[in-house]
Amino acid sequence: MKQDIFTVKEKELRPVNGFFMLFVVIIGHIASTVAFIFGTVNLEYGRFLSGGIFFVAGMIGWMLFGILCGGLKTVRPNEARIFTLFGSYYGTVKSAGFHYVNPFCISFNPTYETAKAEAIQKAKEIAKQGGMGTMSVAASKAVSLKKQTLDNKRQKVNDILGNPIIIGAIVIWYVDDPTQAVFSVENYHEYLSIQTDSTIRNVARLYPYDIFSEDDDCISEQEKTLRGSALEIADSMKTELQKRVEGAGLIIDEVRITHLAYAEEIAAAMLQRQQASAIIAARKKIVDGAVGMVKMAIDKLGDDNIVVLDEERKAVMVSNLLVVLCGNRDAQPIINSGTIY
């Protein structure tokens, strides 16, 4: 049976000024303390009725204003706090400053809960080994709205030709809808990381690493390659990744490919293939130029009637010129002082 995902619509709170409520709480504590002292003095002098009333009022005031202290919250710039009240969504505070909300509300952030659980587990492991298990949580209950960078590290994938390659990318992203990010997925940081791995793998396998020749199967010179079209392929990764995380309230600002190379097991072979392709291309260019120069020389000699050669001598001349022009070393000239026949 398919389970419908419950979508929470964001409700932005307009909290009370925190400094005003702090002043009220301080005055309330002072008044409660005065009432408690006045009630205690009256009880010592036998005034049980008035003393009891002030004594109880002071105790209640201490507890009441102590509870009200829990509603004082601080929100920093480019952050948001998601509040729940007895398990239900209460509202979101995005405005920076010192605020006061319902003291029974709890600031909720799944990334903080995950980091807290990991810190507790790490402290227990250290304590078992005889060390001092101190717990420090590297996270906040507030949801950051700043741009963040996710380093996807390096992973091994296969390109369209089946060649194993190592590819790495970074993702620049930010939270656009903090309420959706908190309640739609279990942990939006882990969700983004997993979706990034899947997206890079799916997009990279659609393209070849590089094009070596026109005879490669399933490849044309106009087709994009991972090495030659990195920016276009990164844009494709961004588009697909944005579709995957759109329901989590995240915006993908940019995807950049930071590392691209053949896997170690085929890197040497592919390097030899690239060198061979470069040598063949260079040789082809040299031969095309040499043939053109030989043709131009024969035509020039014949047009100006400098030397009249028969077909056999033309063949010898062509052979000698091609050897000279296409050779890797400089030719050693031999002077013929006799006849050519």
C-alpha positions in Angstrom: 0.0 0.0 0.0 1.4 3.4 -1.0 1.9 5.8 1.9 1.0 9.4 1.3 3.7 11.9 2.5 2.3 14.4 4.9 3.2 17.9 3.7 3.4 20.6 6.3 2.6 24.1 5.2 5.0 26.7 6.7 3.5 29.0 9.3 5.7 32.0 10.1 5.4 33.1 13.7 5.5 36.7 14.9 6.9 36.3 18.4 6.9 38.8 21.3 10.0 40.9 21.9 12.4 38.9 24.0 13.8 41.9 25.9 10.3 42.9 27.1 9.5 39.4 28.3 12.9 39.2 30.0 12.1 42.4 31.9 8.7 40.9 32.9 10.4 37.7 34.1 12.9 39.6 36.1 10.3 41.8 37.7 8.2 38.6 38.4 11.1 36.9 40.1 11.7 39.9 42.3 8.1 40.2 43.2 7.9 36.5 44.0 11.0 36.8 46.2 9.5 39.7 48.1 6.2 37.9 48.6 8.1 34.8 49.8 10.1 36.7 52.3 7.1 38.7 53.5 5.1 35.5 53.9 7.9 33.8 55.8 8.2 36.8 58.3 4.4 36.8 58.8 4.4 33.1 59.6 7.2 33.6 62.2 5.0 36.2 63.9 2.0 34.0 63.9 0.1 35.6 61.1 -0.7 32.3 59.4 -3.4 33.6 57.0 -1.6 36.5 55.4 1.8 34.8 55.8 0.5 31.6 54.2 -1.0 33.5 51.2 2.2 35.4 50.5 4.3 32.3 51.0 2.3 30.3 48.6 2.2 33.2 46.1 5.9 33.5 46.2 6.5 29.8 45.6 4.0 29.8 42.7 5.6 32.9 41.2 9.0 31.3 41.3 7.7 28.3 39.4 5.6 30.3 37.0 8.3 32.8 36.0 10.9 29.9 35.9 8.7 28.2 33.3 8.3 31.5 31.3 12.1 31.7 31.0 12.0 28.7 28.7 10.3 30.8 26.0 13.3 33.1 25.5 14.9 32.2 22.2 17.7 33.7 20.0 17.7 33.5 16.2 20.8 34.6 14.3 20.8 36.1 10.8 20.2 33.6 8.0 18.8 31.0 10.4 15.3 29.7 11.2 13.9 27.9 14.2 11.2 25.2 13.8 9.0 24.8 16.9 6.7 21.9 17.8 4.2 21.9 20.6 3.4 18.5 22.2 4.4 16.8 18.9 2.5 19.1 16.6 4.0 21.7 14.3 3.6 25.1 16.0 5.4 27.6 13.7 8.6 28.9 12.2 10.7 31.9 13.2 12.9 33.4 10.5 13.5 36.9 11.8 16.8 37.4 13.5 16.8 38.7 17.1 15.9 38.0 20.7 12.3 36.6 20.8 9.8 35.1 23.1 7.6 32.1 22.2 5.4 29.6 24.0 7.6 28.2 26.7 6.3 24.7 26.1 7.5 24.8 22.4 10.6 22.7 21.5 13.0 23.8 18.8 13.3 20.8 16.4 16.1 20.0 13.9 16.7 16.3 12.9 20.3 17.0 12.0 20.9 18.1 15.6 19.3 14.9 17.0 21.5 12.8 14.7 24.6 14.6 15.7 23.6 14.3 19.4 23.1 10.5 19.1 26.5 10.1 17.4 28.2 12.2 20.1 26.6 10.1 22.8 27.7 6.9 21.1 31.2 8.2 20.6 31.4 9.3 24.3 30.3 5.8 25.4 32.9 4.1 23.2 35.7 6.3 24.7 34.4 5.6 28.2 34.6 1.9 27.6 38.2 2.2 26.6 39.0 3.9 29.9 39.1 7.4 28.6 37.1 10.5 29.6 33.9 10.4 27.5 33.0 14.0 26.9 30.0 14.8 24.6 30.2 17.7 22.2 27.5 18.1 19.5 28.7 19.8 16.3 25.3 21.0 15.3 22.6 23.5 16.2 18.9 23.3 16.8 18.4 26.2 14.3 18.2 25.5 10.6 20.8 27.4 8.6 19.6 29.2 5.5 23.1 30.1 4.4 24.6 28.6 1.2 26.5 25.4 2.0 28.9 23.2 0.2 28.6 19.5 0.0 31.8 17.6 -1.0 30.7 14.4 -2.7 34.2 13.0 -2.5 35.3 10.6 -5.2 33.4 7.6 -6.5 34.0 5.0 -9.1 31.5 4.8 -12.0 31.4 3.4 -15.5 30.9 5.7 -18.5 28.8 4.9 -21.5 31.5 2.6 -22.9 31.9 0.7 -19.7 35.2 2.2 -18.8 35.7 2.7 -15.0 36.4 6.3 -14.1 36.8 8.2 -10.8 34.6 11.3 -10.6 34.2 13.8 -7.8 31.9 16.8 -7.5 30.8 19.5 -5.0 27.3 20.8 -4.6 26.5 24.4 -3.6 23.0 24.4 -2.0 20.8 26.1 0.6 17.6 25.5 2.5 14.7 27.4 0.9 11.8 26.0 2.9 13.1 25.1 6.4 9.7 23.6 7.5 9.6 21.3 4.5 13.3 20.3 5.0 12.7 19.3 8.6 9.4 17.4 8.3 9.6 15.9 4.7 12.7 13.8 5.2 14.4 12.2 8.1 17.7 14.1 7.8 18.0 16.6 4.9 21.8 16.6 5.0 22.0 12.8 4.6 19.2 12.9 2.1 21.1 15.4 -0.1 24.3 13.4 0.1 22.7 10.2 -1.0 20.7 11.9 -3.8 24.0 13.5 -5.0 25.8 10.2 -5.2 22.9 8.7 -7.2 22.6 11.7 -9.5 26.3 11.8 -10.4 26.4 8.1 -11.0 23.3 8.2 -13.3 24.4 11.2 -15.3 28.1 10.1 -15.7 27.1 6.8 -17.2 25.3 8.5 -20.1 28.5 10.0 -21.5 31.9 8.8 -22.6 35.0 9.9 -20.8 36.6 11.1 -24.1 36.5 10.6 -27.9 39.6 9.1 -29.4 38.5 8.5 -33.0 35.5 8.6 -35.3 35.3 4.8 -35.3 34.4 4.5 -31.6 31.2 2.6 -31.1 28.1 4.7 -30.2 30.0 8.0 -30.3 30.1 10.8 -32.8 32.3 13.9 -32.7 29.3 16.1 -31.8 28.5 14.1 -28.7 29.3 15.5 -25.3 32.1 13.9 -23.2 32.9 14.1 -19.5 36.3 15.6 -20.2 35.4 18.0 -23.0 31.9 19.1 -21.8 32.3 19.2 -18.1 30.3 22.4 -17.7 27.3 21.2 -19.7 27.3 17.8 -17.9 27.5 19.6 -14.5 24.4 21.6 -15.5 22.6 18.4 -16.3 23.6 17.0 -12.9 22.2 20.2 -11.2 18.9 19.9 -13.1 18.4 16.3 -12.1 19.5 16.8 -8.5 17.1 19.7 -8.1 14.2 17.5 -9.2 15.2 14.9 -6.6 15.4 17.3 -3.7 12.7 19.8 -4.6 10.2 18.0 -2.2 12.7 18.5 0.7 12.7 22.3 0.4 16.3 22.5 -0.9 17.7 24.6 -3.7 20.7 23.5 -5.7 22.7 26.6 -6.7 25.5 24.9 -8.6 27.2 21.6 -9.2 30.9 21.5 -10.1 33.0 18.5 -11.2 36.2 18.7 -9.2 37.9 15.4 -10.2 37.8 13.3 -13.3 40.2 10.5 -14.2 40.3 6.9 -15.4 40.4 4.3 -12.7 43.8 2.9 -11.8 43.3 -0.5 -13.5 42.9 1.1 -16.9 44.7 4.4 -16.6 48.0 3.2 -18.1 46.2 1.5 -21.1 44.1 4.6 -21.8 47.2 6.8 -21.6 48.9 4.7 -24.3 45.8 4.9 -26.4 45.7 8.7 -26.1 49.4 8.8 -27.1 48.8 6.6 -30.0 45.9 8.7 -31.2 48.0 11.8 -30.9 50.8 10.2 -32.9 48.5 9.0 -35.6 46.8 12.5 -35.9 50.3 14.1 -36.1 51.4 11.6 -38.8 48.3 12.2 -40.8 48.9 15.9 -40.8 52.5 15.5 -41.8 51.6 13.1 -44.7 48.9 15.5 -46.0 51.4 18.4 -46.0 54.2 16.3 -47.6 52.0 15.1 -50.4 50.9 18.7 -51.1 54.4 19.9 -51.1 55.6 17.1 -53.5 52.7 17.8 -55.9 53.4 21.5 -55.9 57.2 20.9 -56.6 56.5 18.6 -59.6 53.9 20.9 -61.0 56.2 23.9 -60.6 59.1 22.1 -62.3 56.8 21.1 -65.2 55.1 24.4 -65.7 58.3 26.4 -65.8 60.0 23.7 -68.0 63.0 23.6 -65.6 63.3 19.8 -65.7 61.3 17.4 -67.8 60.9 14.1 -66.0 59.3 10.9 -67.2 57.0 8.9 -65.0 59.7 6.7 -63.6 61.8 9.6 -62.5 58.8 11.3 -61.1 58.1 8.3 -59.0 61.7 8.3 -57.7 61.5 12.0 -56.9 58.2 11.6 -55.1 59.6 8.7 -53.0 62.7 10.7 -52.1 60.8 13.8 -51.1 58.3 11.9 -49.0 61.1 10.2 -47.2 62.7 13.5 -46.5 59.5 15.3 -45.5 58.0 12.5 -43.4 61.2 11.3 -41.7 61.8 11.9 -38.0 65.5 12.9 -38.6 67.1 15.4 -40.8 68.1 14.1 -44.3 71.7 13.6 -45.2 72.1 15.2 -48.7 74.1 13.3 -51.4 75.5 15.3 -54.3 75.4 13.6 -57.7 77.9 15.1 -60.0 77.1 12.8 -62.9 74.0 12.2 -65.0 70.6 11.2 -63.5 70.2 8.6 -66.3 
